[in-house]
Amino acid sequence: MTDPSLWRPATALCAQIALLALLGVMVGLSPWGWVAATVYAPAVTALLLVAIRHHGRRTLGPADLVTLARVALIGTATALVADGAHTATLVAVVAPALVLDWVDGLVARGTRTCSDFGARFDMEADAFLILVLSVQVALRLGPWVLVIGVMRYLFALASWLAPWLDRPLPPSTARKTVAAAQGVVLLVAASELLPETVTTATVTGALAALVWSFGRDVVGLWRTRPAPTGVTERS
């Protein structure tokens, strides 16, 4: 394999398969867990290759490699959630994935390799991890928790229907804080360490913050939307 844009994702796919095989030996996976793993690994690798080509990248940067490690951990978490009954192992896998989410930002800034590709790669990894965790927590608290996991994808769907939503958002510390809090709150909820009433209140607060964050962005994009073609404002 001579194309440098291919060998690292392919290596990550091999690492993902090895990690899942190790997991299967250590904790055992049901057919559902293996199905999830079998679908996840090649699908993510294919999507990553498409994204690399779309952005004209020849290779992955240092921060992208950190995100790639997170993607492998997220694949393992996906298999565990599909399998069920592995709470402690799930927490042990997701916790370092959340830490690496902080690390990849530090690496990108420290090596001055920030890029649109890296930001999108990181965001999609975050979104899928939150979706996986919301599925796990929904099994305990109810399907309403899934709203947290699908919010990002509903926004993406809405942007297809309303192109004015598909525009860059200004940097926001509040948005980043709310997004980061989702993973932490859902991980604590998935750990089942807190009473159900406390867990429900905490997850409800996280959902409310997420709805506020998305709502604020939608309002901001609406206010700054471009005027329809051929329509001029009255003086």
C-alpha positions as CSV (number, residue, x, y, z in Angstrom):
1,M,0.0,0.0,0.0
2,T,1.9,3.0,-1.3
3,D,-0.7,5.7,-0.8
4,P,0.0,7.4,2.6
5,S,-3.6,8.5,2.9
6,L,-4.6,4.8,3.1
7,W,-2.2,3.0,5.3
8,R,-3.0,4.7,8.6
9,P,-6.7,4.1,8.4
10,A,-6.1,0.6,7.3
11,T,-3.7,0.1,10.3
12,A,-6.4,1.5,12.6
13,L,-8.9,-1.0,11.2
14,C,-6.4,-3.8,12.0
15,A,-5.9,-2.4,15.5
16,Q,-9.7,-2.2,16.0
17,I,-10.1,-5.8,15.0
18,A,-7.3,-6.9,17.3
19,L,-8.8,-4.8,20.2
20,L,-12.2,-6.4,19.7
21,A,-10.7,-9.9,19.5
22,L,-9.0,-9.2,22.8
23,L,-12.2,-7.9,24.3
24,G,-14.0,-11.0,23.1
25,V,-11.5,-13.2,24.9
26,M,-11.5,-11.2,28.1
27,V,-15.2,-10.5,28.6
28,G,-17.0,-12.5,25.9
29,L,-19.2,-11.0,23.3
30,S,-22.6,-12.2,22.2
31,P,-23.5,-12.4,18.5
32,W,-25.1,-8.9,18.8
33,G,-21.8,-7.5,20.1
34,W,-19.9,-9.1,17.2
35,V,-22.4,-7.9,14.7
36,A,-22.0,-4.3,15.9
37,A,-18.2,-4.6,15.8
38,T,-18.2,-6.2,12.4
39,V,-20.4,-3.4,11.0
40,Y,-18.6,-0.5,12.8
41,A,-15.0,-1.2,11.9
42,P,-15.2,-1.3,8.1
43,A,-17.9,1.3,7.9
44,V,-15.9,3.9,9.9
45,T,-12.7,3.1,7.9
46,A,-14.6,3.6,4.6
47,L,-16.1,6.9,5.8
48,L,-12.7,8.1,7.0
49,L,-11.1,7.3,3.6
50,V,-13.9,9.2,1.8
51,A,-13.4,12.2,4.1
52,I,-9.6,12.1,3.6
53,R,-10.0,12.2,-0.2
54,H,-12.8,14.8,0.0
55,H,-10.5,17.2,2.0
56,G,-7.5,16.5,-0.2
57,R,-5.4,15.1,2.6
58,R,-2.4,12.9,1.9
59,T,-1.9,11.8,5.5
60,L,-3.3,12.2,9.0
61,G,-1.8,14.8,11.4
62,P,-0.7,14.1,15.0
63,A,-4.1,15.2,16.5
64,D,-5.9,13.1,13.9
65,L,-4.0,10.1,15.1
66,V,-5.2,10.8,18.7
67,T,-8.8,11.0,17.3
68,L,-8.2,7.7,15.5
69,A,-7.3,6.1,18.8
70,R,-10.6,7.4,20.2
71,V,-12.4,6.0,17.2
72,A,-11.0,2.5,18.1
73,L,-12.2,2.9,21.7
74,I,-15.6,4.1,20.5
75,G,-15.9,1.0,18.3
76,T,-15.2,-1.1,21.4
77,A,-17.8,0.8,23.4
78,T,-20.3,0.2,20.5
79,A,-19.8,-3.5,20.7
80,L,-20.2,-3.5,24.5
81,V,-23.4,-1.5,24.4
82,A,-24.8,-3.8,21.7
83,D,-23.8,-6.8,23.9
84,G,-25.1,-5.4,27.2
85,A,-24.2,-6.4,30.8
86,H,-20.6,-5.0,30.7
87,T,-21.0,-1.8,32.7
88,A,-17.6,-1.7,34.3
89,T,-15.8,-2.6,31.1
90,L,-17.8,0.1,29.2
91,V,-16.7,2.8,31.7
92,A,-13.1,1.6,31.5
93,V,-13.2,2.0,27.7
94,V,-15.1,5.3,27.5
95,A,-13.2,7.2,30.2
96,P,-9.9,7.3,28.2
97,A,-11.9,8.1,25.0
98,L,-13.2,11.2,26.8
99,V,-9.7,12.1,28.0
100,L,-8.3,11.7,24.5
101,D,-11.0,14.2,23.3
102,W,-9.2,16.8,25.4
103,V,-5.8,15.6,24.4
104,D,-6.3,15.8,20.6
105,G,-7.2,19.5,21.0
106,L,-4.0,20.1,22.9
107,V,-2.0,18.2,20.3
108,A,-3.6,20.1,17.4
109,R,-2.8,23.5,19.0
110,G,0.6,22.5,20.2
111,T,1.8,21.2,16.8
112,R,-0.1,23.9,14.9
113,T,-1.9,21.3,12.8
114,C,-5.5,22.5,13.4
115,S,-7.6,22.0,10.3
116,D,-11.2,21.8,9.1
117,F,-10.7,18.1,8.5
118,G,-9.5,17.5,12.1
119,A,-12.3,19.5,13.6
120,R,-14.9,17.6,11.6
121,F,-13.2,14.3,12.4
122,D,-13.2,15.1,16.1
123,M,-16.8,16.4,16.1
124,E,-18.2,13.2,14.3
125,A,-16.3,11.0,16.8
126,D,-17.8,12.9,19.7
127,A,-21.3,12.7,18.2
128,F,-21.2,9.0,17.7
129,L,-19.8,8.3,21.2
130,I,-22.6,10.4,22.7
131,L,-25.1,8.4,20.6
132,V,-23.7,5.1,21.9
133,L,-23.8,6.3,25.5
134,S,-27.3,7.6,25.1
135,V,-28.4,4.2,24.0
136,Q,-26.8,2.6,27.1
137,V,-28.4,5.1,29.5
138,A,-31.8,4.9,27.7
139,L,-32.0,1.3,28.7
140,R,-32.1,2.4,32.3
141,L,-33.9,5.8,32.2
142,G,-36.1,5.5,29.2
143,P,-36.0,6.4,25.5
144,W,-36.2,10.1,26.1
145,V,-32.4,10.0,26.7
146,L,-31.9,9.2,23.0
147,V,-32.7,12.8,22.2
148,I,-29.2,13.7,23.4
149,G,-27.7,11.1,21.1
150,V,-29.6,12.1,18.0
151,M,-29.6,15.9,18.4
152,R,-26.4,16.3,16.2
153,Y,-27.9,14.1,13.5
154,L,-31.3,15.9,13.6
155,F,-29.4,19.2,13.1
156,A,-27.5,17.7,10.1
157,L,-30.8,16.5,8.6
158,A,-32.4,19.9,9.1
159,S,-29.4,21.5,7.4
160,W,-30.2,19.5,4.3
161,L,-33.7,20.7,4.3
162,A,-32.8,24.3,5.2
163,P,-29.4,25.2,3.7
164,W,-29.1,28.4,5.8
165,L,-28.3,26.0,8.7
166,D,-25.3,24.6,6.9
167,R,-23.0,27.5,7.6
168,P,-20.0,27.8,9.9
169,L,-20.8,28.8,13.5
170,P,-18.7,31.3,15.4
171,P,-16.4,29.9,18.1
172,S,-18.3,29.5,21.4
173,T,-16.9,28.4,24.8
174,A,-20.4,27.7,26.0
175,R,-21.1,25.4,23.0
176,K,-17.9,23.5,23.6
177,T,-18.6,23.2,27.4
178,V,-22.1,21.9,26.8
179,A,-20.9,19.4,24.2
180,A,-18.1,18.1,26.5
181,A,-20.5,17.8,29.4
182,Q,-22.8,15.4,27.5
183,G,-20.2,12.7,27.4
184,V,-19.2,13.1,31.1
185,V,-22.8,13.1,32.3
186,L,-23.7,10.1,30.2
187,L,-20.7,8.2,31.3
188,V,-21.5,8.8,35.0
189,A,-25.1,7.8,34.2
190,A,-24.0,4.6,32.5
191,S,-21.8,3.7,35.4
192,E,-24.9,3.3,37.6
193,L,-23.0,4.7,40.6
194,L,-25.6,7.3,41.5
195,P,-29.2,6.8,42.6
196,E,-31.7,6.7,39.7
197,T,-33.4,9.9,40.8
198,V,-30.0,11.8,40.9
199,T,-29.0,10.3,37.6
200,T,-32.3,11.3,36.0
201,A,-32.0,14.9,37.2
202,T,-28.4,15.2,36.0
203,V,-29.2,13.7,32.5
204,T,-32.3,16.0,32.3
205,G,-30.1,19.0,33.0
206,A,-27.6,17.9,30.3
207,L,-30.4,17.5,27.8
208,A,-31.8,21.0,28.7
209,A,-28.4,22.5,28.2
210,L,-28.0,20.8,24.9
211,V,-31.4,22.0,23.6
212,W,-30.5,25.5,24.7
213,S,-27.1,25.3,22.9
214,F,-28.6,24.1,19.7
215,G,-31.5,26.5,19.9
216,R,-29.1,29.4,20.4
217,D,-27.1,28.4,17.3
218,V,-30.3,27.9,15.2
219,V,-31.5,31.4,16.2
220,G,-28.1,32.9,15.4
221,L,-28.0,31.2,12.0
222,W,-31.6,32.4,11.3
223,R,-30.8,36.0,12.1
224,T,-27.7,36.0,9.8
225,R,-29.2,33.9,7.0
226,P,-28.6,35.3,3.5
227,A,-31.5,37.0,1.8
228,P,-33.3,34.8,-0.9
229,T,-31.9,35.3,-4.4
230,G,-33.6,38.2,-6.2
231,V,-35.0,39.7,-3.0
232,T,-33.6,43.0,-1.8
233,E,-34.3,44.6,1.6
234,R,-36.4,47.8,1.7
235,S,-34.7,50.9,2.8
